[in-house]
């Protein structure tokens, strides 16, 4: 079980930063204009456009919560007093897939609106993989800490 947990955490920690900086999607508008934003580009673009409240919200759910969850997973797996941290981890875990779902909804909306076409790019897949592998690591850690 320790090898499985270590492997899941390593893959998640590898995929997470790639999911933040690699392009999430390619949106083509009117056959001429193309955008390939990453999560980092989206947050900085929102901030630069004056939508700093929305930028902070997206940054919290995209950067802070997943990074905190990964940090907690590492400290629970390899640190001391893991049982106390499981409640915090459980609360953070509930918000982990929020970004992936929102990006999927944006892609779906762009495809069905007829104004733009959208295609998922590696950033979305890396972010989704980081989320999925961290969730699997949390499950494995929870099982390993159960008595008996």
LUMTI-505975 format. One record per atom (N, C-alpha, C): x, y, z; residue number from 1; residue in one letter. Coordinates in steps of 0.2 Angstrom, whole numbers. Layout:
N
r px:X | py:Y | pz:Z | nr:NUM | rest:a
...
//
This chain:
148
r px:4 | py:-6 | pz:0 | nr:1 | rest:x
r px:0 | py:0 | pz:0 | nr:1 | rest:x
r px:4 | py:6 | pz:0 | nr:1 | rest:x
r px:10 | py:7 | pz:4 | nr:2 | rest:x
r px:14 | py:13 | pz:3 | nr:2 | rest:x
r px:17 | py:14 | pz:-4 | nr:2 | rest:x
r px:18 | py:9 | pz:-8 | nr:3 | rest:x
r px:21 | py:10 | pz:-14 | nr:3 | rest:x
r px:15 | py:13 | pz:-19 | nr:3 | rest:x
r px:9 | py:11 | pz:-18 | nr:4 | rest:x
r px:3 | py:13 | pz:-22 | nr:4 | rest:x
r px:2 | py:21 | pz:-20 | nr:4 | rest:x
r px:2 | py:22 | pz:-13 | nr:5 | rest:x
r px:1 | py:29 | pz:-11 | nr:5 | rest:x
r px:6 | py:34 | pz:-14 | nr:5 | rest:x
r px:12 | py:32 | pz:-13 | nr:6 | rest:x
r px:18 | py:36 | pz:-15 | nr:6 | rest:x
r px:17 | py:37 | pz:-23 | nr:6 | rest:x
r px:16 | py:32 | pz:-27 | nr:7 | rest:x
r px:15 | py:32 | pz:-34 | nr:7 | rest:x
r px:9 | py:37 | pz:-36 | nr:7 | rest:x
r px:4 | py:36 | pz:-33 | nr:8 | rest:x
r px:-2 | py:41 | pz:-34 | nr:8 | rest:x
r px:-1 | py:48 | pz:-32 | nr:8 | rest:x
r px:3 | py:49 | pz:-27 | nr:9 | rest:x
r px:5 | py:56 | pz:-25 | nr:9 | rest:x
r px:10 | py:59 | pz:-30 | nr:9 | rest:x
r px:15 | py:55 | pz:-32 | nr:10 | rest:x
r px:20 | py:57 | pz:-37 | nr:10 | rest:x
r px:16 | py:59 | pz:-43 | nr:10 | rest:x
r px:12 | py:55 | pz:-46 | nr:11 | rest:x
r px:9 | py:57 | pz:-52 | nr:11 | rest:x
r px:4 | py:63 | pz:-51 | nr:11 | rest:x
r px:1 | py:63 | pz:-46 | nr:12 | rest:x
r px:-3 | py:69 | pz:-45 | nr:12 | rest:x
r px:1 | py:76 | pz:-44 | nr:12 | rest:x
r px:6 | py:75 | pz:-41 | nr:13 | rest:x
r px:11 | py:81 | pz:-40 | nr:13 | rest:x
r px:14 | py:83 | pz:-46 | nr:13 | rest:x
r px:15 | py:78 | pz:-51 | nr:14 | rest:x
r px:18 | py:79 | pz:-57 | nr:14 | rest:x
r px:13 | py:83 | pz:-62 | nr:14 | rest:x
r px:7 | py:80 | pz:-62 | nr:15 | rest:x
r px:2 | py:83 | pz:-66 | nr:15 | rest:x
r px:-1 | py:90 | pz:-64 | nr:15 | rest:x
r px:-2 | py:91 | pz:-58 | nr:16 | rest:x
r px:-5 | py:97 | pz:-56 | nr:16 | rest:x
r px:-2 | py:103 | pz:-59 | nr:16 | rest:x
r px:5 | py:105 | pz:-58 | nr:17 | rest:x
r px:7 | py:111 | pz:-61 | nr:17 | rest:x
r px:7 | py:111 | pz:-68 | nr:17 | rest:x
r px:7 | py:105 | pz:-72 | nr:18 | rest:x
r px:6 | py:105 | pz:-79 | nr:18 | rest:x
r px:-1 | py:107 | pz:-81 | nr:18 | rest:x
r px:-6 | py:105 | pz:-77 | nr:19 | rest:x
r px:-13 | py:107 | pz:-78 | nr:19 | rest:x
r px:-14 | py:114 | pz:-77 | nr:19 | rest:x
r px:-10 | py:118 | pz:-73 | nr:20 | rest:x
r px:-11 | py:125 | pz:-72 | nr:20 | rest:x
r px:-8 | py:129 | pz:-77 | nr:20 | rest:x
r px:-2 | py:127 | pz:-81 | nr:21 | rest:x
r px:1 | py:131 | pz:-85 | nr:21 | rest:x
r px:0 | py:129 | pz:-93 | nr:21 | rest:x
r px:-2 | py:123 | pz:-94 | nr:22 | rest:x
r px:-3 | py:121 | pz:-101 | nr:22 | rest:x
r px:-10 | py:123 | pz:-103 | nr:22 | rest:x
r px:-11 | py:124 | pz:-110 | nr:23 | rest:x
r px:-17 | py:126 | pz:-112 | nr:23 | rest:x
r px:-23 | py:121 | pz:-110 | nr:23 | rest:x
r px:-28 | py:124 | pz:-108 | nr:24 | rest:x
r px:-34 | py:120 | pz:-106 | nr:24 | rest:x
r px:-38 | py:118 | pz:-112 | nr:24 | rest:x
r px:-39 | py:123 | pz:-117 | nr:25 | rest:x
r px:-44 | py:122 | pz:-122 | nr:25 | rest:x
r px:-42 | py:126 | pz:-128 | nr:25 | rest:x
r px:-44 | py:124 | pz:-134 | nr:26 | rest:x
r px:-43 | py:129 | pz:-140 | nr:26 | rest:x
r px:-50 | py:131 | pz:-142 | nr:26 | rest:x
r px:-51 | py:137 | pz:-142 | nr:27 | rest:x
r px:-57 | py:140 | pz:-144 | nr:27 | rest:x
r px:-56 | py:144 | pz:-151 | nr:27 | rest:x
r px:-60 | py:142 | pz:-156 | nr:28 | rest:x
r px:-59 | py:145 | pz:-162 | nr:28 | rest:x
r px:-66 | py:149 | pz:-163 | nr:28 | rest:x
r px:-65 | py:155 | pz:-165 | nr:29 | rest:x
r px:-71 | py:160 | pz:-166 | nr:29 | rest:x
r px:-71 | py:162 | pz:-173 | nr:29 | rest:x
r px:-76 | py:162 | pz:-176 | nr:30 | rest:x
r px:-77 | py:164 | pz:-183 | nr:30 | rest:x
r px:-72 | py:162 | pz:-188 | nr:30 | rest:x
r px:-69 | py:156 | pz:-187 | nr:31 | rest:x
r px:-64 | py:153 | pz:-191 | nr:31 | rest:x
r px:-57 | py:157 | pz:-192 | nr:31 | rest:x
r px:-57 | py:163 | pz:-188 | nr:32 | rest:x
r px:-50 | py:166 | pz:-189 | nr:32 | rest:x
r px:-47 | py:167 | pz:-183 | nr:32 | rest:x
r px:-50 | py:168 | pz:-177 | nr:33 | rest:x
r px:-47 | py:169 | pz:-171 | nr:33 | rest:x
r px:-47 | py:163 | pz:-167 | nr:33 | rest:x
r px:-41 | py:162 | pz:-163 | nr:34 | rest:x
r px:-40 | py:156 | pz:-159 | nr:34 | rest:x
r px:-37 | py:158 | pz:-153 | nr:34 | rest:x
r px:-39 | py:155 | pz:-147 | nr:35 | rest:x
r px:-37 | py:156 | pz:-141 | nr:35 | rest:x
r px:-35 | py:149 | pz:-138 | nr:35 | rest:x
r px:-30 | py:149 | pz:-134 | nr:36 | rest:x
r px:-28 | py:143 | pz:-130 | nr:36 | rest:x
r px:-26 | py:145 | pz:-123 | nr:36 | rest:x
r px:-31 | py:146 | pz:-119 | nr:37 | rest:x
r px:-29 | py:149 | pz:-112 | nr:37 | rest:x
r px:-27 | py:143 | pz:-107 | nr:37 | rest:x
r px:-23 | py:144 | pz:-103 | nr:38 | rest:x
r px:-22 | py:140 | pz:-97 | nr:38 | rest:x
r px:-25 | py:142 | pz:-91 | nr:38 | rest:x
r px:-25 | py:139 | pz:-86 | nr:39 | rest:x
r px:-29 | py:141 | pz:-80 | nr:39 | rest:x
r px:-25 | py:148 | pz:-77 | nr:39 | rest:x
r px:-18 | py:147 | pz:-78 | nr:40 | rest:x
r px:-14 | py:153 | pz:-76 | nr:40 | rest:x
r px:-16 | py:159 | pz:-80 | nr:40 | rest:x
r px:-17 | py:158 | pz:-87 | nr:41 | rest:x
r px:-19 | py:164 | pz:-91 | nr:41 | rest:x
r px:-26 | py:166 | pz:-90 | nr:41 | rest:x
r px:-30 | py:162 | pz:-88 | nr:42 | rest:x
r px:-37 | py:164 | pz:-86 | nr:42 | rest:x
r px:-37 | py:168 | pz:-80 | nr:42 | rest:x
r px:-34 | py:166 | pz:-75 | nr:43 | rest:x
r px:-34 | py:170 | pz:-69 | nr:43 | rest:x
r px:-30 | py:177 | pz:-70 | nr:43 | rest:x
r px:-25 | py:177 | pz:-73 | nr:44 | rest:x
r px:-21 | py:183 | pz:-74 | nr:44 | rest:x
r px:-25 | py:188 | pz:-79 | nr:44 | rest:x
r px:-29 | py:185 | pz:-84 | nr:45 | rest:x
r px:-33 | py:189 | pz:-88 | nr:45 | rest:x
r px:-39 | py:192 | pz:-85 | nr:45 | rest:x
r px:-42 | py:188 | pz:-80 | nr:46 | rest:x
r px:-48 | py:191 | pz:-76 | nr:46 | rest:x
r px:-45 | py:196 | pz:-72 | nr:46 | rest:x
r px:-39 | py:196 | pz:-69 | nr:47 | rest:x
r px:-37 | py:201 | pz:-65 | nr:47 | rest:x
r px:-35 | py:207 | pz:-69 | nr:47 | rest:x
r px:-32 | py:206 | pz:-74 | nr:48 | rest:x
r px:-30 | py:211 | pz:-79 | nr:48 | rest:x
r px:-36 | py:215 | pz:-82 | nr:48 | rest:x
r px:-42 | py:212 | pz:-82 | nr:49 | rest:x
r px:-48 | py:215 | pz:-85 | nr:49 | rest:x
r px:-52 | py:218 | pz:-80 | nr:49 | rest:x
r px:-49 | py:218 | pz:-73 | nr:50 | rest:x
r px:-53 | py:221 | pz:-68 | nr:50 | rest:x
r px:-58 | py:217 | pz:-64 | nr:50 | rest:x
r px:-58 | py:211 | pz:-66 | nr:51 | rest:x
r px:-63 | py:206 | pz:-63 | nr:51 | rest:x
r px:-59 | py:202 | pz:-57 | nr:51 | rest:x
r px:-56 | py:206 | pz:-53 | nr:52 | rest:x
r px:-51 | py:203 | pz:-48 | nr:52 | rest:x
r px:-55 | py:199 | pz:-43 | nr:52 | rest:x
r px:-61 | py:200 | pz:-41 | nr:53 | rest:x
r px:-65 | py:195 | pz:-37 | nr:53 | rest:x
r px:-66 | py:189 | pz:-40 | nr:53 | rest:x
r px:-68 | py:188 | pz:-46 | nr:54 | rest:x
r px:-68 | py:182 | pz:-50 | nr:54 | rest:x
r px:-61 | py:179 | pz:-51 | nr:54 | rest:x
r px:-56 | py:183 | pz:-52 | nr:55 | rest:x
r px:-49 | py:180 | pz:-52 | nr:55 | rest:x
r px:-47 | py:177 | pz:-46 | nr:55 | rest:x
r px:-49 | py:180 | pz:-40 | nr:56 | rest:x
r px:-47 | py:177 | pz:-34 | nr:56 | rest:x
r px:-51 | py:171 | pz:-33 | nr:56 | rest:x
r px:-58 | py:170 | pz:-34 | nr:57 | rest:x
r px:-62 | py:164 | pz:-33 | nr:57 | rest:x
r px:-59 | py:159 | pz:-38 | nr:57 | rest:x
r px:-57 | py:160 | pz:-44 | nr:58 | rest:x
r px:-55 | py:155 | pz:-48 | nr:58 | rest:x
r px:-48 | py:153 | pz:-46 | nr:58 | rest:x
r px:-44 | py:157 | pz:-43 | nr:59 | rest:x
r px:-37 | py:155 | pz:-41 | nr:59 | rest:x
r px:-38 | py:151 | pz:-35 | nr:59 | rest:x
r px:-42 | py:153 | pz:-30 | nr:60 | rest:x
r px:-43 | py:149 | pz:-24 | nr:60 | rest:x
r px:-45 | py:141 | pz:-26 | nr:60 | rest:x
r px:-50 | py:141 | pz:-30 | nr:61 | rest:x
r px:-53 | py:134 | pz:-32 | nr:61 | rest:x
r px:-48 | py:130 | pz:-37 | nr:61 | rest:x
r px:-44 | py:134 | pz:-41 | nr:62 | rest:x
r px:-39 | py:131 | pz:-46 | nr:62 | rest:x
r px:-32 | py:129 | pz:-43 | nr:62 | rest:x
r px:-30 | py:134 | pz:-39 | nr:63 | rest:x
r px:-23 | py:134 | pz:-36 | nr:63 | rest:x
r px:-23 | py:132 | pz:-29 | nr:63 | rest:x
r px:-26 | py:135 | pz:-25 | nr:64 | rest:x
r px:-25 | py:135 | pz:-17 | nr:64 | rest:x
r px:-28 | py:128 | pz:-15 | nr:64 | rest:x
r px:-35 | py:127 | pz:-16 | nr:65 | rest:x
r px:-38 | py:121 | pz:-14 | nr:65 | rest:x
r px:-34 | py:114 | pz:-16 | nr:65 | rest:x
r px:-33 | py:114 | pz:-23 | nr:66 | rest:x
r px:-29 | py:108 | pz:-25 | nr:66 | rest:x
r px:-22 | py:107 | pz:-22 | nr:66 | rest:x
r px:-19 | py:113 | pz:-21 | nr:67 | rest:x
r px:-12 | py:113 | pz:-19 | nr:67 | rest:x
r px:-12 | py:111 | pz:-11 | nr:67 | rest:x
r px:-17 | py:114 | pz:-8 | nr:68 | rest:x
r px:-18 | py:112 | pz:0 | nr:68 | rest:x
r px:-20 | py:105 | pz:0 | nr:68 | rest:x
r px:-24 | py:102 | pz:-4 | nr:69 | rest:x
r px:-26 | py:95 | pz:-4 | nr:69 | rest:x
r px:-19 | py:91 | pz:-5 | nr:69 | rest:x
r px:-15 | py:92 | pz:-10 | nr:70 | rest:x
r px:-9 | py:88 | pz:-11 | nr:70 | rest:x
r px:-4 | py:89 | pz:-5 | nr:70 | rest:x
r px:-4 | py:95 | pz:-2 | nr:71 | rest:x
r px:1 | py:96 | pz:3 | nr:71 | rest:x
r px:-2 | py:91 | pz:9 | nr:71 | rest:x
r px:-8 | py:91 | pz:11 | nr:72 | rest:x
r px:-11 | py:87 | pz:16 | nr:72 | rest:x
r px:-10 | py:80 | pz:15 | nr:72 | rest:x
r px:-11 | py:78 | pz:8 | nr:73 | rest:x
r px:-10 | py:71 | pz:7 | nr:73 | rest:x
r px:-3 | py:69 | pz:8 | nr:73 | rest:x
r px:2 | py:73 | pz:6 | nr:74 | rest:x
r px:9 | py:71 | pz:8 | nr:74 | rest:x
r px:10 | py:71 | pz:15 | nr:74 | rest:x
r px:7 | py:76 | pz:19 | nr:75 | rest:x
r px:9 | py:76 | pz:26 | nr:75 | rest:x
r px:5 | py:70 | pz:30 | nr:75 | rest:x
r px:-1 | py:68 | pz:27 | nr:76 | rest:x
r px:-4 | py:63 | pz:30 | nr:76 | rest:x
r px:0 | py:56 | pz:29 | nr:76 | rest:x
r px:2 | py:55 | pz:23 | nr:77 | rest:x
r px:5 | py:49 | pz:20 | nr:77 | rest:x
r px:12 | py:48 | pz:24 | nr:77 | rest:x
r px:15 | py:54 | pz:24 | nr:78 | rest:x
r px:22 | py:53 | pz:26 | nr:78 | rest:x
r px:24 | py:57 | pz:33 | nr:78 | rest:x
r px:19 | py:60 | pz:36 | nr:79 | rest:x
r px:20 | py:64 | pz:42 | nr:79 | rest:x
r px:17 | py:61 | pz:48 | nr:79 | rest:x
r px:17 | py:65 | pz:53 | nr:80 | rest:x
r px:14 | py:63 | pz:60 | nr:80 | rest:x
r px:7 | py:65 | pz:61 | nr:80 | rest:x
r px:3 | py:62 | pz:65 | nr:81 | rest:x
r px:-4 | py:64 | pz:67 | nr:81 | rest:x
r px:-9 | py:65 | pz:61 | nr:81 | rest:x
r px:-9 | py:59 | pz:57 | nr:82 | rest:x
r px:-13 | py:59 | pz:51 | nr:82 | rest:x
r px:-20 | py:60 | pz:52 | nr:82 | rest:x
r px:-23 | py:57 | pz:57 | nr:83 | rest:x
r px:-30 | py:56 | pz:58 | nr:83 | rest:x
r px:-33 | py:63 | pz:59 | nr:83 | rest:x
r px:-30 | py:68 | pz:62 | nr:84 | rest:x
r px:-33 | py:74 | pz:63 | nr:84 | rest:x
r px:-33 | py:78 | pz:57 | nr:84 | rest:x
r px:-29 | py:77 | pz:52 | nr:85 | rest:x
r px:-29 | py:80 | pz:46 | nr:85 | rest:x
r px:-34 | py:77 | pz:41 | nr:85 | rest:x
r px:-37 | py:72 | pz:42 | nr:86 | rest:x
r px:-41 | py:68 | pz:38 | nr:86 | rest:x
r px:-48 | py:72 | pz:37 | nr:86 | rest:x
r px:-50 | py:76 | pz:42 | nr:87 | rest:x
r px:-56 | py:80 | pz:42 | nr:87 | rest:x
r px:-55 | py:86 | pz:37 | nr:87 | rest:x
r px:-50 | py:89 | pz:38 | nr:88 | rest:x
r px:-48 | py:95 | pz:33 | nr:88 | rest:x
r px:-47 | py:92 | pz:26 | nr:88 | rest:x
r px:-44 | py:86 | pz:25 | nr:89 | rest:x
r px:-43 | py:84 | pz:19 | nr:89 | rest:x
r px:-50 | py:82 | pz:15 | nr:89 | rest:x
r px:-55 | py:79 | pz:19 | nr:90 | rest:x
r px:-61 | py:78 | pz:17 | nr:90 | rest:x
r px:-65 | py:84 | pz:15 | nr:90 | rest:x
r px:-64 | py:89 | pz:18 | nr:91 | rest:x
r px:-68 | py:96 | pz:16 | nr:91 | rest:x
r px:-65 | py:98 | pz:10 | nr:91 | rest:x
r px:-58 | py:98 | pz:9 | nr:92 | rest:x
r px:-55 | py:101 | pz:3 | nr:92 | rest:x
r px:-57 | py:96 | pz:-3 | nr:92 | rest:x
r px:-57 | py:90 | pz:-2 | nr:93 | rest:x
r px:-58 | py:85 | pz:-7 | nr:93 | rest:x
r px:-65 | py:86 | pz:-11 | nr:93 | rest:x
r px:-70 | py:89 | pz:-7 | nr:94 | rest:x
r px:-76 | py:90 | pz:-10 | nr:94 | rest:x
r px:-76 | py:96 | pz:-15 | nr:94 | rest:x
r px:-71 | py:100 | pz:-15 | nr:95 | rest:x
r px:-71 | py:105 | pz:-20 | nr:95 | rest:x
r px:-66 | py:104 | pz:-26 | nr:95 | rest:x
r px:-63 | py:98 | pz:-26 | nr:96 | rest:x
r px:-57 | py:97 | pz:-30 | nr:96 | rest:x
r px:-59 | py:96 | pz:-38 | nr:96 | rest:x
r px:-65 | py:94 | pz:-39 | nr:97 | rest:x
r px:-67 | py:93 | pz:-46 | nr:97 | rest:x
r px:-71 | py:99 | pz:-49 | nr:97 | rest:x
r px:-72 | py:104 | pz:-45 | nr:98 | rest:x
r px:-76 | py:110 | pz:-47 | nr:98 | rest:x
r px:-73 | py:113 | pz:-54 | nr:98 | rest:x
r px:-66 | py:114 | pz:-54 | nr:99 | rest:x
r px:-63 | py:117 | pz:-60 | nr:99 | rest:x
r px:-64 | py:113 | pz:-66 | nr:99 | rest:x
r px:-63 | py:106 | pz:-66 | nr:100 | rest:x
r px:-64 | py:102 | pz:-72 | nr:100 | rest:x
r px:-71 | py:102 | pz:-74 | nr:100 | rest:x
r px:-76 | py:102 | pz:-70 | nr:101 | rest:x
r px:-83 | py:102 | pz:-72 | nr:101 | rest:x
r px:-84 | py:109 | pz:-75 | nr:101 | rest:x
r px:-82 | py:115 | pz:-72 | nr:102 | rest:x
r px:-83 | py:121 | pz:-75 | nr:102 | rest:x
r px:-80 | py:122 | pz:-82 | nr:102 | rest:x
r px:-74 | py:119 | pz:-83 | nr:103 | rest:x
r px:-71 | py:120 | pz:-90 | nr:103 | rest:x
r px:-74 | py:116 | pz:-95 | nr:103 | rest:x
r px:-77 | py:110 | pz:-93 | nr:104 | rest:x
r px:-81 | py:105 | pz:-97 | nr:104 | rest:x
r px:-87 | py:109 | pz:-99 | nr:104 | rest:x
r px:-90 | py:112 | pz:-94 | nr:105 | rest:x
r px:-96 | py:116 | pz:-96 | nr:105 | rest:x
r px:-95 | py:122 | pz:-101 | nr:105 | rest:x
r px:-89 | py:125 | pz:-100 | nr:106 | rest:x
r px:-87 | py:130 | pz:-105 | nr:106 | rest:x
r px:-86 | py:128 | pz:-112 | nr:106 | rest:x
r px:-83 | py:122 | pz:-112 | nr:107 | rest:x
r px:-82 | py:119 | pz:-119 | nr:107 | rest:x
r px:-88 | py:117 | pz:-122 | nr:107 | rest:x
r px:-93 | py:114 | pz:-118 | nr:108 | rest:x
r px:-99 | py:112 | pz:-120 | nr:108 | rest:x
r px:-103 | py:117 | pz:-123 | nr:108 | rest:x
r px:-103 | py:123 | pz:-119 | nr:109 | rest:x
r px:-107 | py:129 | pz:-121 | nr:109 | rest:x
r px:-104 | py:132 | pz:-127 | nr:109 | rest:x
r px:-98 | py:132 | pz:-128 | nr:110 | rest:x
r px:-95 | py:135 | pz:-134 | nr:110 | rest:x
r px:-96 | py:130 | pz:-140 | nr:110 | rest:x
r px:-97 | py:124 | pz:-139 | nr:111 | rest:x
r px:-98 | py:119 | pz:-145 | nr:111 | rest:x
r px:-105 | py:120 | pz:-147 | nr:111 | rest:x
r px:-110 | py:121 | pz:-142 | nr:112 | rest:x
r px:-117 | py:121 | pz:-144 | nr:112 | rest:x
r px:-120 | py:127 | pz:-146 | nr:112 | rest:x
r px:-116 | py:133 | pz:-144 | nr:113 | rest:x
r px:-118 | py:139 | pz:-146 | nr:113 | rest:x
r px:-118 | py:141 | pz:-153 | nr:113 | rest:x
r px:-113 | py:138 | pz:-157 | nr:114 | rest:x
r px:-112 | py:139 | pz:-164 | nr:114 | rest:x
r px:-108 | py:145 | pz:-165 | nr:114 | rest:x
r px:-106 | py:149 | pz:-160 | nr:115 | rest:x
r px:-102 | py:155 | pz:-161 | nr:115 | rest:x
r px:-95 | py:153 | pz:-161 | nr:115 | rest:x
r px:-93 | py:148 | pz:-157 | nr:116 | rest:x
r px:-86 | py:146 | pz:-157 | nr:116 | rest:x
r px:-86 | py:138 | pz:-156 | nr:116 | rest:x
r px:-80 | py:136 | pz:-158 | nr:117 | rest:x
r px:-79 | py:128 | pz:-157 | nr:117 | rest:x
r px:-73 | py:128 | pz:-152 | nr:117 | rest:x
r px:-74 | py:123 | pz:-148 | nr:118 | rest:x
r px:-69 | py:122 | pz:-143 | nr:118 | rest:x
r px:-67 | py:115 | pz:-143 | nr:118 | rest:x
r px:-60 | py:114 | pz:-141 | nr:119 | rest:x
r px:-57 | py:107 | pz:-140 | nr:119 | rest:x
r px:-53 | py:107 | pz:-134 | nr:119 | rest:x
r px:-54 | py:101 | pz:-130 | nr:120 | rest:x
r px:-50 | py:101 | pz:-124 | nr:120 | rest:x
r px:-43 | py:99 | pz:-126 | nr:120 | rest:x
r px:-38 | py:102 | pz:-122 | nr:121 | rest:x
r px:-31 | py:102 | pz:-124 | nr:121 | rest:x
r px:-28 | py:98 | pz:-117 | nr:121 | rest:x
r px:-21 | py:97 | pz:-118 | nr:122 | rest:x
r px:-18 | py:93 | pz:-112 | nr:122 | rest:x
r px:-18 | py:96 | pz:-105 | nr:122 | rest:x
r px:-19 | py:103 | pz:-105 | nr:123 | rest:x
r px:-19 | py:106 | pz:-98 | nr:123 | rest:x
r px:-25 | py:103 | pz:-94 | nr:123 | rest:x
r px:-31 | py:103 | pz:-98 | nr:124 | rest:x
r px:-37 | py:100 | pz:-95 | nr:124 | rest:x
r px:-36 | py:93 | pz:-93 | nr:124 | rest:x
r px:-33 | py:89 | pz:-97 | nr:125 | rest:x
r px:-32 | py:82 | pz:-95 | nr:125 | rest:x
r px:-27 | py:81 | pz:-89 | nr:125 | rest:x
r px:-21 | py:85 | pz:-89 | nr:126 | rest:x
r px:-17 | py:85 | pz:-84 | nr:126 | rest:x
r px:-20 | py:87 | pz:-77 | nr:126 | rest:x
r px:-24 | py:92 | pz:-77 | nr:127 | rest:x
r px:-28 | py:95 | pz:-71 | nr:127 | rest:x
r px:-33 | py:89 | pz:-69 | nr:127 | rest:x
r px:-36 | py:86 | pz:-74 | nr:128 | rest:x
r px:-41 | py:81 | pz:-72 | nr:128 | rest:x
r px:-37 | py:75 | pz:-69 | nr:128 | rest:x
r px:-31 | py:73 | pz:-72 | nr:129 | rest:x
r px:-28 | py:68 | pz:-69 | nr:129 | rest:x
r px:-25 | py:69 | pz:-62 | nr:129 | rest:x
r px:-23 | py:75 | pz:-61 | nr:130 | rest:x
r px:-20 | py:77 | pz:-54 | nr:130 | rest:x
r px:-26 | py:76 | pz:-49 | nr:130 | rest:x
r px:-32 | py:78 | pz:-51 | nr:131 | rest:x
r px:-38 | py:78 | pz:-47 | nr:131 | rest:x
r px:-39 | py:71 | pz:-45 | nr:131 | rest:x
r px:-40 | py:67 | pz:-51 | nr:132 | rest:x
r px:-42 | py:60 | pz:-50 | nr:132 | rest:x
r px:-36 | py:56 | pz:-46 | nr:132 | rest:x
r px:-30 | py:57 | pz:-47 | nr:133 | rest:x
r px:-25 | py:53 | pz:-44 | nr:133 | rest:x
r px:-24 | py:55 | pz:-36 | nr:133 | rest:x
r px:-26 | py:62 | pz:-35 | nr:134 | rest:x
r px:-26 | py:64 | pz:-28 | nr:134 | rest:x
r px:-32 | py:61 | pz:-24 | nr:134 | rest:x
r px:-37 | py:60 | pz:-28 | nr:135 | rest:x
r px:-43 | py:57 | pz:-25 | nr:135 | rest:x
r px:-42 | py:50 | pz:-23 | nr:135 | rest:x
r px:-39 | py:46 | pz:-28 | nr:136 | rest:x
r px:-37 | py:39 | pz:-27 | nr:136 | rest:x
r px:-32 | py:39 | pz:-21 | nr:136 | rest:x
r px:-27 | py:43 | pz:-21 | nr:137 | rest:x
r px:-22 | py:43 | pz:-15 | nr:137 | rest:x
r px:-26 | py:44 | pz:-9 | nr:137 | rest:x
r px:-31 | py:49 | pz:-8 | nr:138 | rest:x
r px:-34 | py:50 | pz:-2 | nr:138 | rest:x
r px:-38 | py:44 | pz:0 | nr:138 | rest:x
r px:-41 | py:40 | pz:-5 | nr:139 | rest:x
r px:-45 | py:34 | pz:-3 | nr:139 | rest:x
r px:-40 | py:29 | pz:-1 | nr:139 | rest:x
r px:-34 | py:28 | pz:-4 | nr:140 | rest:x
r px:-29 | py:23 | pz:-2 | nr:140 | rest:x
r px:-27 | py:25 | pz:5 | nr:140 | rest:x
r px:-25 | py:31 | pz:7 | nr:141 | rest:x
r px:-23 | py:33 | pz:13 | nr:141 | rest:x
r px:-28 | py:32 | pz:18 | nr:141 | rest:x
r px:-35 | py:34 | pz:17 | nr:142 | rest:x
r px:-40 | py:32 | pz:22 | nr:142 | rest:x
r px:-41 | py:25 | pz:23 | nr:142 | rest:x
r px:-40 | py:21 | pz:18 | nr:143 | rest:x
r px:-40 | py:13 | pz:19 | nr:143 | rest:x
r px:-35 | py:11 | pz:24 | nr:143 | rest:x
r px:-29 | py:14 | pz:22 | nr:144 | rest:x
r px:-23 | py:12 | pz:26 | nr:144 | rest:x
r px:-23 | py:14 | pz:34 | nr:144 | rest:x
r px:-27 | py:19 | pz:35 | nr:145 | rest:x
r px:-27 | py:21 | pz:42 | nr:145 | rest:x
r px:-33 | py:18 | pz:46 | nr:145 | rest:x
r px:-37 | py:15 | pz:42 | nr:146 | rest:x
r px:-43 | py:11 | pz:46 | nr:146 | rest:x
r px:-40 | py:6 | pz:51 | nr:146 | rest:x
r px:-43 | py:5 | pz:56 | nr:147 | rest:x
r px:-41 | py:0 | pz:61 | nr:147 | rest:x
r px:-43 | py:-7 | pz:58 | nr:147 | rest:x
r px:-39 | py:-12 | pz:59 | nr:148 | rest:x
r px:-40 | py:-19 | pz:58 | nr:148 | rest:x
r px:-39 | py:-20 | pz:51 | nr:148 | rest:x
//
